[in-house]
Amino acid sequence: MTDLLVGGEWAAASGGARFQTVNPADGTVITECAEAAPADTGWTPTCAAPAPRAPNW
């Protein structure tokens, strides 16, 4: 199971929705991921701003 990676930290989606990632070759479920909602985008400017200054950018 995978949550959202926000600013280097794992966080659950605000709405709690999840979706399955399926292997297209055989239809088996690979994992279940958090489904971001519009409310989850408020952190975007805060987390993205330092990225270009990161040494591994």
ChimeraX attribute file (.defattr): number of C-alpha atoms within 10 A of each C-alpha:
attribute: neighborCount
match mode: 1-to-1
recipient: residues
	/A:1	10
	/A:2	14
	/A:3	17
	/A:4	17
	/A:5	12
	/A:6	16
	/A:7	14
	/A:8	8
	/A:9	8
	/A:10	11
	/A:11	14
	/A:12	18
	/A:13	19
	/A:14	14
	/A:15	13
	/A:16	11
	/A:17	12
	/A:18	16
	/A:19	12
	/A:20	14
	/A:21	13
	/A:22	13
	/A:23	11
	/A:24	9
	/A:25	6
	/A:26	7
	/A:27	9
	/A:28	11
	/A:29	11
	/A:30	12
	/A:31	12
	/A:32	14
	/A:33	17
	/A:34	20
	/A:35	18
	/A:36	17
	/A:37	12
	/A:38	9
	/A:39	10
	/A:40	16
	/A:41	10
	/A:42	9
	/A:43	11
	/A:44	11
	/A:45	9
	/A:46	11
	/A:47	12
	/A:48	11
	/A:49	10
	/A:50	11
	/A:51	12
	/A:52	9
	/A:53	8
	/A:54	8
	/A:55	6
	/A:56	6
	/A:57	7
